[in-house]
Amino acid sequence: IGQRHDYRPALQRITAPTLVLHGANDLQSASVSQGYVDALVNAKLVVVPDATHFMFTEQPARFAEEVKTFLQAVLAEE
C-alpha cells in the first residue's frame, strides 16, 4: 500500500482489445487511467459519470452495458 508501480512496459506487450473503465469520482485521477490506455496497443477509455472505483457495485447496469457494448464491437471486428 502506498507504493507506486509502473506497469507500462508490461502493458505495451498486450495486444488484445482492452476496455479501461474509469469512474469520474475515482480517487485515482483520470490521467492515470489515460496513461494505461496510452500504454496499451488497442485500448479504449470510458469515463463513467457519478461513479467511483467501484462502479460495478454502484452502477451495475451501466457497468454491464459498457462491457457488453465493448465486447459486441470487438466481436463485430472479427
N, C-alpha and C positions, 0 to 999 in steps of 0.2 A: 504494500500500500504506500502510496506517495512516490513510488518510483516511476520514472518515465522511460518508456521503451520506444525505440524507433523500429517499427515493423516494415518500413518502406522497402528495404531490399527484398524481404520475403514476399511482399505484396506484388512486386514487379514480376514475379515468376508465375502469378496466377493469370491464366488467360480465359478462364470461364466467365461468362456473363455474370456480373455481380451487382446486387442491389444494396445500396447503403441507405438506410433509413435514419433520419436524424430528427429528434423531437425539437421543436422550436424553443422549448423551455428547458432543454437539457443543460446540465451543469457543464458538460463538455461543449466547447464552442463549435459553431458551425464550421469554422476554418479547419479544425482538426478533422472533422468528417470529410470536408472537401479535400484535405491532404491525402486521406485514404483513397478517395476517388481518383485523385490525380496520380497516385502511385499504381493503381490498378490499370491494366491494359484495356479492360472492357467493362467499365463500371458506370452506374447511374446513381445519382444522389436525389433523394426525395426528402424534403423537409416537411414534417407533419406539424401543422399548427396546433397550438394548445396541447402539446404533448411533451413529456419529459423523456428520459432514457428508457422508461418502462411503458412505452406506448402500446405494447402488445397487451398489457393488462388494463391500461387506461382507455384505450380506443381499439378494442379487438376487431371490430368490424372494419374500421379504417385500415388497420394493420393488414388484415386478411385481404382486403381489396387491393392494396398496393402490391402485395406479394402476388396475388392472382394476376393482376394486370401485367406485372413484370414477367411472370412465367409464360403467360399467353404470348407476349411479344417475342420472347426467346424461342418458343416453340414455332411461331409463325416464320421465324428466320431460317429454320432448319429445312 
